Amino acid sequence: MNGDTAVILGPDGPTSGGFVVVATVVHGAIWKLGQIRPGTDTIRFKAVSLEEAIALDRALDARIAEVRG
């Protein structure tokens, strides 16, 4: 039965196939998806402004540059 379970599609995933897209994950927060434990963790979406999304992306880029040295 379709529609009972929310699905997060990545950039290489299929199109939404006509299903309603209720939220998207901003680029600066995509890394968090890799930290989710299936069946135990809960995801909550939060509305962010364009400015907040850009700030998250810049913060992620800065952190990556810091780690790389």
Distance bins in CASP14 RR format, pairs under 12 A and 6 or more apart:
PFRMAT RR
TARGET T0000
AUTHOR 0000-0000-0000
RMODE 2
METHOD distances of the structure
MODEL  1
2 16 0 0 0 0 0 1 0 0 0 0 0
2 17 0 0 0 0 0 1 0 0 0 0 0
2 18 0 0 0 0 0 1 0 0 0 0 0
2 19 1 0 0 1 0 0 0 0 0 0 0
2 20 0 0 0 0 0 1 0 0 0 0 0
3 16 0 0 0 0 0 1 0 0 0 0 0
3 17 0 0 0 0 0 1 0 0 0 0 0
3 18 0 0 0 0 0 1 0 0 0 0 0
3 19 1 0 0 1 0 0 0 0 0 0 0
3 20 0 0 0 0 1 0 0 0 0 0 0
3 22 0 0 0 0 0 1 0 0 0 0 0
4 19 0 0 0 0 0 1 0 0 0 0 0
5 19 0 0 0 0 0 1 0 0 0 0 0
5 38 0 0 0 0 0 1 0 0 0 0 0
5 39 0 0 0 0 0 1 0 0 0 0 0
5 43 0 0 0 0 0 1 0 0 0 0 0
6 16 0 0 0 0 0 1 0 0 0 0 0
6 19 0 0 0 0 0 1 0 0 0 0 0
6 20 0 0 0 0 0 1 0 0 0 0 0
6 21 0 0 0 0 0 1 0 0 0 0 0
6 22 1 0 0 1 0 0 0 0 0 0 0
6 23 0 0 0 0 1 0 0 0 0 0 0
6 25 0 0 0 0 0 1 0 0 0 0 0
6 42 0 0 0 0 0 1 0 0 0 0 0
6 43 1 0 0 1 0 0 0 0 0 0 0
6 44 0 0 0 0 0 1 0 0 0 0 0
6 45 0 0 0 0 1 0 0 0 0 0 0
7 13 0 0 0 0 1 0 0 0 0 0 0
7 14 0 0 0 0 1 0 0 0 0 0 0
7 16 0 0 0 0 1 0 0 0 0 0 0
7 17 0 0 0 0 0 1 0 0 0 0 0
7 19 0 0 0 0 1 0 0 0 0 0 0
7 20 0 0 0 0 0 1 0 0 0 0 0
7 21 0 0 0 0 0 1 0 0 0 0 0
7 22 0 0 0 0 0 1 0 0 0 0 0
7 23 0 0 0 0 0 1 0 0 0 0 0
7 33 0 0 0 0 0 1 0 0 0 0 0
7 43 0 0 0 0 0 1 0 0 0 0 0
8 16 0 0 0 0 0 1 0 0 0 0 0
8 21 0 0 0 0 0 1 0 0 0 0 0
8 22 0 0 0 0 0 1 0 0 0 0 0
8 23 0 0 0 0 1 0 0 0 0 0 0
8 24 0 0 0 0 1 0 0 0 0 0 0
8 25 1 0 0 1 0 0 0 0 0 0 0
8 29 0 0 0 0 0 1 0 0 0 0 0
8 30 0 0 0 0 1 0 0 0 0 0 0
8 32 0 0 0 0 0 1 0 0 0 0 0
8 33 1 0 0 1 0 0 0 0 0 0 0
8 34 0 0 0 0 0 1 0 0 0 0 0
8 36 0 0 0 0 1 0 0 0 0 0 0
8 38 0 0 0 0 0 1 0 0 0 0 0
8 43 1 0 0 1 0 0 0 0 0 0 0
8 45 0 0 0 0 0 1 0 0 0 0 0
9 15 0 0 0 0 1 0 0 0 0 0 0
9 16 1 0 0 1 0 0 0 0 0 0 0
9 17 0 0 0 0 1 0 0 0 0 0 0
9 19 0 0 0 0 1 0 0 0 0 0 0
9 21 0 0 0 0 1 0 0 0 0 0 0
9 23 0 0 0 0 0 1 0 0 0 0 0
9 24 0 0 0 0 1 0 0 0 0 0 0
9 25 0 0 0 0 1 0 0 0 0 0 0
9 30 0 0 0 0 0 1 0 0 0 0 0
9 33 0 0 0 0 0 1 0 0 0 0 0
10 16 0 0 0 0 0 1 0 0 0 0 0
10 24 0 0 0 0 0 1 0 0 0 0 0
10 25 0 0 0 0 1 0 0 0 0 0 0
10 27 0 0 0 0 0 1 0 0 0 0 0
10 30 0 0 0 0 1 0 0 0 0 0 0
10 33 0 0 0 0 1 0 0 0 0 0 0
10 34 0 0 0 0 0 1 0 0 0 0 0
11 24 0 0 0 0 0 1 0 0 0 0 0
11 25 0 0 0 0 0 1 0 0 0 0 0
11 27 0 0 0 0 1 0 0 0 0 0 0
11 30 0 0 0 0 1 0 0 0 0 0 0
11 33 0 0 0 0 0 1 0 0 0 0 0
15 21 0 0 0 0 1 0 0 0 0 0 0
16 22 0 0 0 0 0 1 0 0 0 0 0
16 23 0 0 0 0 0 1 0 0 0 0 0
16 24 0 0 0 0 0 1 0 0 0 0 0
21 45 0 0 0 0 0 1 0 0 0 0 0
22 45 1 0 0 1 0 0 0 0 0 0 0
22 47 0 0 0 0 0 1 0 0 0 0 0
23 29 0 0 0 0 0 1 0 0 0 0 0
23 43 0 0 0 0 1 0 0 0 0 0 0
23 44 0 0 0 0 0 1 0 0 0 0 0
23 45 1 0 1 0 0 0 0 0 0 0 0
23 46 0 0 0 0 1 0 0 0 0 0 0
23 47 0 0 0 0 1 0 0 0 0 0 0
23 48 0 0 0 0 0 1 0 0 0 0 0
24 30 0 0 0 0 1 0 0 0 0 0 0
24 33 0 0 0 0 0 1 0 0 0 0 0
24 45 0 0 0 0 1 0 0 0 0 0 0
24 46 0 0 0 0 0 1 0 0 0 0 0
24 47 0 0 0 0 0 1 0 0 0 0 0
24 48 0 0 0 0 0 1 0 0 0 0 0
24 53 0 0 0 0 1 0 0 0 0 0 0
25 31 0 0 0 0 1 0 0 0 0 0 0
25 32 0 0 0 0 1 0 0 0 0 0 0
25 33 1 0 0 1 0 0 0 0 0 0 0
25 34 0 0 0 0 0 1 0 0 0 0 0
25 36 0 0 0 0 0 1 0 0 0 0 0
25 43 0 0 0 0 1 0 0 0 0 0 0
25 44 0 0 0 0 0 1 0 0 0 0 0
25 45 0 0 0 0 1 0 0 0 0 0 0
25 46 0 0 0 0 0 1 0 0 0 0 0
25 48 0 0 0 0 0 1 0 0 0 0 0
25 53 0 0 0 0 0 1 0 0 0 0 0
25 56 0 0 0 0 0 1 0 0 0 0 0
25 57 0 0 0 0 0 1 0 0 0 0 0
26 32 0 0 0 0 0 1 0 0 0 0 0
26 33 0 0 0 0 0 1 0 0 0 0 0
26 45 0 0 0 0 0 1 0 0 0 0 0
26 46 0 0 0 0 1 0 0 0 0 0 0
26 47 0 0 0 0 0 1 0 0 0 0 0
26 48 1 0 0 1 0 0 0 0 0 0 0
26 49 0 0 0 0 0 1 0 0 0 0 0
26 50 0 0 0 0 1 0 0 0 0 0 0
26 51 0 0 0 0 0 1 0 0 0 0 0
26 52 0 0 0 0 1 0 0 0 0 0 0
26 53 1 0 1 0 0 0 0 0 0 0 0
26 54 0 0 0 0 1 0 0 0 0 0 0
26 55 0 0 0 0 1 0 0 0 0 0 0
26 56 1 0 1 0 0 0 0 0 0 0 0
26 57 1 0 0 1 0 0 0 0 0 0 0
26 58 0 0 0 0 0 1 0 0 0 0 0
26 59 0 0 0 0 0 1 0 0 0 0 0
26 60 0 0 0 0 1 0 0 0 0 0 0
27 33 0 0 0 0 0 1 0 0 0 0 0
27 48 0 0 0 0 0 1 0 0 0 0 0
27 50 0 0 0 0 0 1 0 0 0 0 0
27 52 0 0 0 0 0 1 0 0 0 0 0
27 53 1 0 0 1 0 0 0 0 0 0 0
27 54 0 0 0 0 1 0 0 0 0 0 0
27 55 0 0 0 0 0 1 0 0 0 0 0
27 56 1 0 0 1 0 0 0 0 0 0 0
27 57 1 0 1 0 0 0 0 0 0 0 0
27 58 0 0 0 0 0 1 0 0 0 0 0
27 59 0 0 0 0 0 1 0 0 0 0 0
27 60 1 0 0 1 0 0 0 0 0 0 0
27 61 0 0 0 0 1 0 0 0 0 0 0
28 48 0 0 0 0 1 0 0 0 0 0 0
28 52 0 0 0 0 0 1 0 0 0 0 0
28 53 1 0 0 1 0 0 0 0 0 0 0
28 54 0 0 0 0 1 0 0 0 0 0 0
28 55 0 0 0 0 1 0 0 0 0 0 0
28 56 1 0 1 0 0 0 0 0 0 0 0
28 57 1 0 1 0 0 0 0 0 0 0 0
28 58 0 0 0 0 1 0 0 0 0 0 0
28 59 1 0 0 1 0 0 0 0 0 0 0
28 60 1 0 1 0 0 0 0 0 0 0 0
28 61 0 0 0 0 1 0 0 0 0 0 0
28 62 0 0 0 0 0 1 0 0 0 0 0
28 63 0 0 0 0 0 1 0 0 0 0 0
28 64 0 0 0 0 0 1 0 0 0 0 0
29 35 0 0 0 0 0 1 0 0 0 0 0
29 36 0 0 0 0 0 1 0 0 0 0 0
29 43 0 0 0 0 0 1 0 0 0 0 0
29 44 0 0 0 0 0 1 0 0 0 0 0
29 45 0 0 0 0 1 0 0 0 0 0 0
29 46 0 0 0 0 1 0 0 0 0 0 0
29 48 0 0 0 0 1 0 0 0 0 0 0
29 52 0 0 0 0 0 1 0 0 0 0 0
29 53 0 0 0 0 1 0 0 0 0 0 0
29 55 0 0 0 0 0 1 0 0 0 0 0
29 56 1 0 1 0 0 0 0 0 0 0 0
29 57 0 0 0 0 1 0 0 0 0 0 0
29 59 0 0 0 0 0 1 0 0 0 0 0
29 60 0 0 0 0 1 0 0 0 0 0 0
30 36 0 0 0 0 0 1 0 0 0 0 0
30 53 0 0 0 0 0 1 0 0 0 0 0
30 56 0 0 0 0 1 0 0 0 0 0 0
30 57 0 0 0 0 1 0 0 0 0 0 0
30 60 0 0 0 0 1 0 0 0 0 0 0
31 56 0 0 0 0 0 1 0 0 0 0 0
31 57 0 0 0 0 0 1 0 0 0 0 0
31 59 0 0 0 0 0 1 0 0 0 0 0
31 60 1 0 0 1 0 0 0 0 0 0 0
31 61 0 0 0 0 0 1 0 0 0 0 0
31 63 0 0 0 0 1 0 0 0 0 0 0
31 64 0 0 0 0 1 0 0 0 0 0 0
31 67 0 0 0 0 0 1 0 0 0 0 0
32 41 0 0 0 0 0 1 0 0 0 0 0
32 43 0 0 0 0 1 0 0 0 0 0 0
32 44 0 0 0 0 0 1 0 0 0 0 0
32 45 0 0 0 0 0 1 0 0 0 0 0
32 46 0 0 0 0 0 1 0 0 0 0 0
32 56 0 0 0 0 0 1 0 0 0 0 0
32 60 0 0 0 0 0 1 0 0 0 0 0
33 41 0 0 0 0 0 1 0 0 0 0 0
33 43 0 0 0 0 1 0 0 0 0 0 0
33 45 0 0 0 0 0 1 0 0 0 0 0
34 41 0 0 0 0 0 1 0 0 0 0 0
34 43 0 0 0 0 0 1 0 0 0 0 0
35 41 0 0 0 0 1 0 0 0 0 0 0
35 43 0 0 0 0 0 1 0 0 0 0 0
36 42 0 0 0 0 1 0 0 0 0 0 0
36 43 1 0 0 1 0 0 0 0 0 0 0
36 44 0 0 0 0 0 1 0 0 0 0 0
37 43 0 0 0 0 0 1 0 0 0 0 0
46 52 0 0 0 0 1 0 0 0 0 0 0
46 53 0 0 0 0 0 1 0 0 0 0 0
46 56 0 0 0 0 0 1 0 0 0 0 0
47 53 0 0 0 0 0 1 0 0 0 0 0
48 54 0 0 0 0 1 0 0 0 0 0 0
48 55 0 0 0 0 1 0 0 0 0 0 0
48 56 1 0 0 1 0 0 0 0 0 0 0
48 57 0 0 0 0 0 1 0 0 0 0 0
49 55 0 0 0 0 1 0 0 0 0 0 0
49 56 0 0 0 0 0 1 0 0 0 0 0
50 56 0 0 0 0 0 1 0 0 0 0 0
50 57 0 0 0 0 0 1 0 0 0 0 0
51 57 0 0 0 0 0 1 0 0 0 0 0
51 58 0 0 0 0 0 1 0 0 0 0 0
52 58 0 0 0 0 0 1 0 0 0 0 0
52 59 0 0 0 0 0 1 0 0 0 0 0
53 59 0 0 0 0 0 1 0 0 0 0 0
53 60 0 0 0 0 0 1 0 0 0 0 0
54 60 0 0 0 0 0 1 0 0 0 0 0
54 61 0 0 0 0 0 1 0 0 0 0 0
55 61 0 0 0 0 0 1 0 0 0 0 0
55 62 0 0 0 0 0 1 0 0 0 0 0
56 62 0 0 0 0 0 1 0 0 0 0 0
56 63 0 0 0 0 0 1 0 0 0 0 0
57 63 0 0 0 0 0 1 0 0 0 0 0
57 64 0 0 0 0 0 1 0 0 0 0 0
58 64 0 0 0 0 0 1 0 0 0 0 0
58 65 0 0 0 0 0 1 0 0 0 0 0
59 65 0 0 0 0 0 1 0 0 0 0 0
59 66 0 0 0 0 0 1 0 0 0 0 0
60 66 0 0 0 0 0 1 0 0 0 0 0
60 67 0 0 0 0 0 1 0 0 0 0 0
61 67 0 0 0 0 0 1 0 0 0 0 0
61 68 0 0 0 0 0 1 0 0 0 0 0
62 68 0 0 0 0 0 1 0 0 0 0 0
62 69 0 0 0 0 0 1 0 0 0 0 0
63 69 0 0 0 0 0 1 0 0 0 0 0
END
